[in-house]
Amino acid sequence: MPFPPPRSQDLHQRFEELKVAAGYALEEVVASANEAGWGAREVLAALVEAAHSLEDANSADPDPADDPPIGDAVREQIGHGEQFD
């Protein structure tokens, strides 16, 4: 589900708009999971845990798009005395 763009520059209003949009998206996720046989409470608990995990990952690395690709990191190590099993 695509999110609508913010209509306001006011931080409080933006948060309220986003909360409504996120609520609609979560209702769709819960409904889809219910159709697959999951209970609403277990879906919501899993979503909360997943949100906490994403929050932790974002705190550790707020912009992962700036990280070098893994392939480049491996190439940088070649020839620098690293030993591999």
C-alpha positions in Angstrom: 0.0 0.0 0.0 1.6 3.3 -1.0 1.6 6.0 1.6 0.2 9.5 0.8 2.7 12.3 0.8 2.5 14.6 3.8 0.1 17.6 3.5 1.6 19.7 6.3 5.1 20.9 7.3 4.0 21.0 11.0 5.7 18.1 12.8 2.7 17.3 14.9 0.3 17.3 12.0 2.7 15.2 9.9 2.9 12.6 12.7 -0.9 12.5 12.9 -1.3 12.1 9.1 1.3 9.3 9.1 -0.3 7.6 12.1 -3.6 7.4 10.1 -1.9 6.1 7.0 0.1 3.5 9.0 -3.1 2.4 10.7 -4.7 1.7 7.4 -1.6 -0.2 6.2 -1.6 -2.3 9.5 -5.3 -3.1 9.1 -4.5 -4.5 5.7 -1.6 -6.6 7.0 -3.7 -8.0 9.9 -6.6 -8.8 7.5 -4.2 -10.6 5.1 -2.6 -12.5 8.0 -6.1 -13.4 9.3 -7.0 -14.9 5.9 -3.8 -17.0 6.1 -4.8 -18.4 9.5 -3.0 -16.1 11.9 -4.8 -14.6 14.9 -5.1 -10.8 15.2 -3.3 -10.7 18.6 -0.4 -12.8 17.5 0.0 -10.7 14.3 -0.1 -7.4 16.3 2.5 -8.8 18.8 4.7 -9.9 15.9 4.4 -6.5 14.3 5.3 -4.7 17.5 8.4 -6.9 17.8 9.3 -6.3 14.2 8.9 -2.6 14.6 11.3 -2.6 17.6 13.8 -4.6 15.6 13.6 -2.1 12.7 14.0 0.7 15.2 17.1 -0.9 16.7 18.6 -1.4 13.3 17.9 2.2 12.3 19.5 3.4 15.5 22.6 1.4 14.8 22.8 2.4 11.1 20.4 5.3 10.2 21.3 5.3 6.5 22.3 1.8 5.3 22.2 3.1 1.7 25.4 4.9 2.4 27.2 1.7 3.3 29.6 0.2 0.7 28.4 -2.9 -1.0 29.6 -6.1 0.6 31.4 -7.1 -2.5 33.6 -3.9 -2.3 34.5 -4.7 1.4 35.7 -8.2 0.4 37.7 -6.8 -2.5 39.4 -4.2 -0.2 40.6 -7.1 2.1 42.2 -9.1 -0.7 46.0 -8.8 -0.5 46.1 -7.2 2.9 47.3 -10.2 4.8 44.0 -11.6 5.9 43.9 -15.4 6.2 40.7 -17.4 5.5 40.0 -20.9 6.4 
